[in-house]
Amino acid sequence: QVQLVESGGGLVQAGGSLRLSCAASRNVFGFFTMGWYRQAPGKQRELVADITSGGRTNYADSVKGRFTISRDSAKNTVYLQVNSLKPEDTAVYYCHLYNGVDYWGKGTLVTVSS
């Protein structure tokens, strides 16, 4: 079992930046993918970005060039640097891990004011 704990959300003005962190409770071995999803009010949860154990990254078109995902294996932590935030980025951001089993964090709220 792996617990994922997110942090770094908050209220920011449009154009601002945040860094979201997701710490896994233990080392994850073998092939896995860790990433971030978000869910805005009244909308479905959507993939924002993910990174594989091999370091391959993937981004939603809506965040390319603005968001950057990275991983610190020594700390079992994945980061999401979010820049040039827009009001439409407002959502609860969830950390996700897949290693044959799906794990989810409880989410961190990002609110972007115009």
Backbone as JSON, one array per atom type, in Angstrom:
{
  "sequence": "QVQLVESGGGLVQAGGSLRLSCAASRNVFGFFTMGWYRQAPGKQRELVADITSGGRTNYADSVKGRFTISRDSAKNTVYLQVNSLKPEDTAVYYCHLYNGVDYWGKGTLVTVSS",
  "N": [[0.85, -1.2, 0.0], [0.48, 2.24, -0.77], [0.67, 5.53, 0.31], [-0.26, 8.73, -0.79], [0.61, 12.07, -0.52], [-0.35, 15.28, -1.05], [0.76, 18.67, -1.47], [1.06, 22.28, -1.46], [-0.89, 23.69, -2.83], [-3.1, 26.55, -3.26], [-4.27, 29.98, -3.13], [-3.94, 32.1, -5.85], [-3.07, 34.83, -7.97], [-4.06, 35.42, -11.37], [-1.63, 34.61, -13.78], [0.29, 34.04, -11.97], [2.38, 31.73, -10.03], [2.85, 28.39, -8.76], [4.15, 25.67, -6.81], [3.45, 22.38, -6.77], [3.57, 19.53, -4.68], [4.02, 16.03, -4.31], [4.24, 13.49, -2.15], [5.23, 10.19, -1.82], [4.58, 7.44, 0.34], [6.38, 5.42, 0.52], [9.2, 3.82, -1.11], [8.8, 3.23, -4.58], [8.95, 0.56, -6.7], [10.18, -0.91, -9.77], [8.38, -0.64, -12.92], [6.52, 2.33, -13.16], [4.06, 4.92, -13.17], [3.75, 8.25, -12.27], [1.74, 11.03, -11.5], [-0.27, 13.98, -12.12], [-3.62, 14.82, -11.8], [-6.56, 16.79, -12.38], [-9.57, 18.26, -11.12], [-12.16, 20.27, -11.86], [-14.91, 22.24, -10.59], [-17.96, 20.69, -11.33], [-16.94, 19.37, -13.51], [-15.29, 16.64, -15.24], [-12.65, 14.59, -13.92], [-9.38, 15.18, -15.06], [-6.38, 14.36, -16.84], [-3.38, 16.02, -16.1], [-0.54, 16.04, -16.14], [2.04, 13.57, -16.43], [4.68, 11.32, -15.34], [6.96, 8.82, -16.12], [8.62, 5.96, -14.61], [10.9, 5.79, -16.01], [11.39, 8.35, -16.7], [10.02, 9.59, -18.73], [7.86, 12.1, -19.88], [4.53, 13.46, -19.98], [2.03, 15.63, -21.14], [-1.05, 17.43, -20.76], [-2.61, 19.13, -23.45], [-3.54, 21.65, -22.78], [-1.87, 22.63, -20.83], [0.7, 22.58, -21.67], [3.91, 23.98, -21.96], [3.47, 25.67, -19.86], [3.26, 24.26, -17.45], [5.36, 22.09, -15.54], [6.46, 18.88, -14.93], [8.25, 16.97, -12.55], [10.57, 14.71, -10.95], [11.8, 13.48, -7.87], [13.6, 10.94, -7.07], [14.97, 10.05, -4.82], [13.59, 11.2, -2.76], [11.12, 10.17, -3.1], [9.19, 11.72, -4.36], [7.06, 13.7, -6.39], [6.89, 16.56, -8.38], [4.99, 19.42, -9.43], [5.42, 22.1, -11.26], [3.74, 25.0, -11.71], [3.08, 27.49, -13.86], [2.26, 30.8, -15.11], [-0.49, 30.91, -14.49], [-4.0, 30.48, -15.07], [-7.43, 31.54, -14.7], [-9.03, 29.36, -15.45], [-7.53, 27.22, -14.68], [-8.2, 26.67, -12.15], [-8.92, 24.27, -9.76], [-9.22, 21.12, -8.01], [-6.29, 19.48, -7.45], [-5.01, 16.34, -7.98], [-2.79, 13.84, -6.91], [-1.45, 10.99, -8.52], [-0.63, 7.58, -8.73], [0.45, 4.85, -10.58], [1.2, 1.52, -10.61], [0.5, -0.87, -11.56], [-1.43, -1.01, -9.82], [-3.85, 1.38, -8.89], [-3.28, 4.39, -7.19], [-4.36, 7.14, -5.24], [-4.03, 10.52, -4.16], [-5.42, 12.79, -1.7], [-5.88, 15.25, -2.67], [-5.21, 18.7, -3.57], [-6.17, 22.05, -3.36], [-6.23, 24.39, -5.92], [-6.65, 27.7, -6.57], [-7.3, 30.18, -8.84], [-7.38, 33.54, -9.2], [-8.93, 36.14, -11.12]],
  "CA": [[0.0, 0.0, 0.0], [1.22, 3.5, -0.86], [-0.11, 6.75, 0.54], [0.23, 9.91, -1.51], [0.23, 13.29, 0.18], [-0.09, 16.48, -1.85], [0.88, 19.96, -0.8], [1.47, 23.36, -2.33], [-1.98, 24.43, -3.43], [-3.42, 27.81, -2.63], [-4.91, 31.04, -3.91], [-2.94, 32.88, -6.58], [-3.62, 35.65, -9.02], [-3.76, 35.01, -12.74], [-0.25, 34.9, -14.14], [1.17, 33.61, -10.9], [2.97, 30.39, -10.06], [2.85, 27.55, -7.57], [4.78, 24.37, -6.99], [2.75, 21.32, -6.08], [4.4, 18.39, -4.34], [3.33, 14.79, -3.96], [5.18, 12.58, -1.52], [4.78, 8.82, -1.62], [4.94, 6.97, 1.69], [7.5, 4.47, 0.46], [9.76, 3.66, -2.45], [8.04, 2.49, -5.57], [9.92, -0.14, -7.53], [9.69, -1.4, -11.05], [7.81, 0.37, -13.79], [5.36, 3.01, -12.63], [3.78, 6.27, -13.65], [3.19, 9.16, -11.28], [1.33, 12.24, -12.17], [-1.27, 14.88, -11.57], [-4.91, 15.03, -12.43], [-7.31, 17.87, -11.74], [-11.02, 18.24, -11.3], [-12.81, 21.54, -11.62], [-16.31, 22.05, -10.21], [-18.87, 20.33, -12.4], [-16.24, 18.76, -14.64], [-14.65, 15.36, -14.99], [-11.23, 14.61, -13.61], [-8.59, 15.09, -16.28], [-4.94, 14.28, -16.69], [-2.62, 17.25, -16.3], [0.81, 15.64, -16.55], [2.58, 12.44, -15.7], [6.06, 10.99, -15.6], [7.19, 7.4, -15.88], [9.81, 5.62, -13.85], [12.04, 6.03, -16.89], [11.57, 9.78, -16.87], [9.25, 10.11, -19.85], [6.79, 12.97, -19.42], [3.36, 13.62, -20.84], [1.26, 16.79, -20.67], [-2.27, 17.83, -21.44], [-2.35, 20.25, -24.36], [-3.91, 22.92, -22.15], [-0.86, 23.08, -19.88], [2.03, 22.52, -22.28], [4.62, 25.25, -21.96], [3.22, 26.39, -18.61], [3.45, 23.35, -16.32], [6.48, 21.17, -15.67], [6.46, 17.8, -13.94], [9.58, 16.43, -12.29], [10.53, 13.66, -9.91], [12.99, 13.28, -7.05], [13.49, 9.54, -6.67], [15.51, 9.89, -3.47], [12.57, 11.65, -1.81], [9.82, 9.57, -3.48], [8.33, 12.88, -4.52], [6.83, 14.27, -7.71], [6.55, 17.98, -8.32], [4.36, 20.04, -10.59], [5.61, 23.54, -11.29], [2.65, 25.56, -12.5], [3.36, 28.89, -14.15], [1.31, 31.51, -15.98], [-1.8, 30.33, -14.14], [-5.21, 31.1, -15.6], [-8.61, 31.17, -13.88], [-9.52, 28.03, -15.82], [-6.72, 26.2, -14.01], [-8.77, 26.43, -10.82], [-9.37, 22.88, -9.62], [-8.51, 20.29, -7.04], [-5.24, 18.73, -8.12], [-4.81, 15.05, -7.34], [-1.63, 13.04, -7.27], [-1.82, 9.63, -8.93], [0.44, 6.61, -8.95], [0.04, 3.57, -11.13], [2.26, 0.51, -10.73], [-0.31, -2.07, -11.64], [-2.52, -0.64, -8.92], [-4.05, 2.83, -8.86], [-3.3, 5.08, -5.91], [-4.71, 8.55, -5.36], [-3.97, 11.38, -3.01], [-6.7, 13.41, -1.34], [-6.02, 16.46, -3.47], [-4.88, 20.02, -3.06], [-6.96, 23.0, -4.12], [-5.58, 25.55, -6.55], [-7.64, 28.7, -6.97], [-6.67, 31.27, -9.58], [-8.3, 34.67, -9.32], [-8.69, 36.96, -12.32]],
  "C": [[0.88, 1.24, 0.0], [0.27, 4.64, -0.57], [0.57, 7.89, -0.2], [-0.28, 11.15, -0.81], [0.65, 14.5, -0.65], [0.06, 17.7, -0.96], [1.21, 21.01, -1.85], [0.36, 24.14, -3.0], [-2.22, 25.74, -2.7], [-4.13, 28.75, -3.58], [-3.82, 31.9, -4.55], [-3.64, 33.69, -7.65], [-3.25, 35.1, -10.39], [-2.36, 35.49, -13.12], [0.76, 34.43, -13.12], [1.62, 32.17, -11.04], [2.8, 29.7, -8.71], [3.7, 26.33, -7.87], [4.04, 23.36, -6.11], [3.7, 20.16, -5.84], [3.53, 17.19, -4.0], [4.36, 13.82, -3.43], [4.54, 11.21, -1.34], [5.33, 8.3, -0.31], [6.08, 5.97, 1.69], [8.05, 4.46, -0.96], [8.83, 2.85, -3.33], [9.02, 1.88, -6.54], [9.29, -0.6, -8.82], [9.15, -0.26, -11.89], [6.59, 1.01, -13.12], [5.21, 4.36, -13.33], [3.21, 7.07, -12.48], [2.81, 10.44, -11.98], [0.28, 13.02, -11.43], [-2.5, 14.91, -12.46], [-5.55, 16.23, -11.75], [-8.79, 17.72, -12.04], [-11.58, 19.59, -10.89], [-14.26, 21.3, -11.26], [-17.19, 21.75, -11.43], [-18.24, 19.67, -13.6], [-15.63, 17.43, -14.23], [-13.17, 15.56, -14.64], [-10.44, 14.39, -14.9], [-7.1, 15.02, -15.96], [-4.32, 15.64, -16.97], [-1.24, 16.9, -16.85], [1.2, 14.39, -15.8], [4.01, 12.15, -16.14], [6.26, 9.52, -15.26], [8.44, 7.18, -15.04], [11.07, 5.82, -14.69], [12.27, 7.49, -17.2], [10.82, 10.39, -18.04], [8.07, 10.92, -19.32], [5.69, 13.11, -20.47], [2.52, 14.75, -20.25], [-0.04, 16.92, -21.44], [-1.95, 19.04, -22.32], [-2.58, 21.6, -23.69], [-2.85, 23.47, -21.22], [0.55, 23.06, -20.47], [2.65, 23.91, -22.35], [4.42, 26.06, -20.7], [3.51, 25.54, -17.38], [4.63, 22.44, -16.61], [6.42, 20.14, -14.55], [7.89, 17.29, -13.78], [9.49, 15.46, -11.11], [11.86, 13.62, -9.19], [12.89, 11.88, -6.47], [13.96, 9.33, -5.23], [14.48, 10.28, -2.41], [11.2, 11.05, -2.1], [8.78, 10.65, -3.72], [8.26, 13.32, -5.98], [6.38, 15.71, -7.52], [5.81, 18.41, -9.59], [4.56, 21.55, -10.45], [4.57, 24.12, -12.24], [2.89, 27.05, -12.63], [2.26, 29.48, -15.04], [-0.12, 31.0, -15.75], [-2.95, 31.18, -14.68], [-6.38, 30.73, -14.7], [-9.14, 29.78, -14.21], [-8.66, 26.89, -15.29], [-7.23, 25.89, -12.61], [-9.37, 25.04, -10.75], [-8.73, 22.28, -8.38], [-7.53, 19.43, -7.83], [-4.92, 17.47, -7.31], [-3.53, 14.4, -7.84], [-2.08, 11.61, -7.55], [-0.56, 8.81, -9.15], [-0.17, 5.35, -9.54], [1.26, 2.67, -11.27], [1.63, -0.85, -10.86], [-1.53, -1.94, -10.74], [-2.62, 0.89, -8.96], [-4.05, 3.35, -7.42], [-3.59, 6.55, -6.15], [-4.45, 9.27, -4.05], [-5.33, 12.01, -2.77], [-6.92, 14.73, -2.06], [-5.6, 17.72, -2.76], [-5.54, 21.05, -3.97], [-6.08, 24.14, -4.64], [-6.68, 26.47, -7.04], [-6.91, 29.87, -7.61], [-7.68, 32.38, -9.76], [-7.92, 35.53, -10.53], [-8.41, 38.4, -11.96]]
}
